[in-house]
């Protein structure tokens, strides 16, 4: 069965991942959060991110990782 994603659900997934990564958490934790919020399986959220959304948001993901790095070493 194919899972249909709305633009709003995609936005929630992307924003949650970027927020988690920038604050030092992981994409896996974001998948859990989004799965609960959207009532979808964690694996479906992961698949959506890695196959469809991540390639479109590489620069934003890089920025989130940079923010995480700066946060980590700023507090050291």
C-alpha positions as CSV (number, residue, x, y, z in Angstrom):
1,X,0.0,0.0,0.0
2,X,1.3,3.4,-1.0
3,X,1.4,6.1,1.7
4,X,0.3,9.5,0.5
5,X,2.1,12.5,1.9
6,X,0.7,16.0,1.9
7,X,2.9,19.1,1.5
8,X,2.1,19.9,5.2
9,X,3.3,16.5,6.3
10,X,6.5,16.9,4.3
11,X,7.0,20.3,5.9
12,X,6.5,18.8,9.4
13,X,9.0,16.0,8.7
14,X,11.7,18.3,7.2
15,X,11.3,21.0,10.0
16,X,11.5,18.3,12.7
17,X,14.6,16.7,11.3
18,X,16.4,20.0,10.8
19,X,15.5,21.1,14.3
20,X,16.6,17.9,15.9
21,X,19.9,17.8,14.0
22,X,20.7,21.4,14.8
23,X,20.1,20.8,18.5
24,X,22.3,17.7,18.7
25,X,19.7,15.0,18.4
26,X,19.3,12.6,15.5
27,X,17.1,12.0,12.5
28,X,16.0,8.8,14.1
29,X,14.5,10.6,17.0
30,X,12.8,13.0,14.6
31,X,11.3,10.0,12.8
32,X,9.9,8.8,16.1
33,X,8.4,12.2,16.9
34,X,6.9,12.7,13.4
35,X,5.5,9.2,13.3
36,X,3.7,9.7,16.5
37,X,2.4,13.2,15.4
38,X,1.3,12.1,12.0
39,X,0.2,8.5,12.9
40,X,2.5,6.9,10.4
41,X,5.2,4.2,10.9
42,X,8.7,5.4,11.8
43,X,10.0,3.4,8.8
44,X,7.7,5.2,6.4
45,X,8.9,8.6,7.8
46,X,12.5,7.4,7.3
47,X,11.9,6.3,3.8
48,X,10.2,9.5,2.9
49,X,13.1,11.5,4.2
50,X,16.0,9.5,2.7
51,X,14.4,8.8,-0.7
52,X,12.5,11.9,-1.5
53,X,13.2,14.9,0.8
54,X,16.8,14.7,1.9
55,X,18.2,15.2,-1.6
56,X,16.1,18.4,-1.8
57,X,17.3,19.8,1.5
58,X,21.0,19.0,1.6
59,X,22.1,22.6,2.1
60,X,19.6,23.0,5.0
61,X,20.8,19.8,6.5
62,X,24.4,20.9,6.2
63,X,23.5,24.2,8.0
64,X,21.8,22.2,10.7
65,X,24.9,20.1,11.2
66,X,27.0,23.2,11.3
67,X,24.8,24.7,14.0
68,X,25.0,21.4,16.0
69,X,28.8,21.5,15.7
70,X,29.0,25.2,16.8
71,X,26.6,24.5,19.7
72,X,28.6,21.5,20.8
73,X,32.0,23.3,20.8
74,X,30.6,26.6,22.1
75,X,29.5,24.9,25.2
76,X,32.7,23.0,25.7
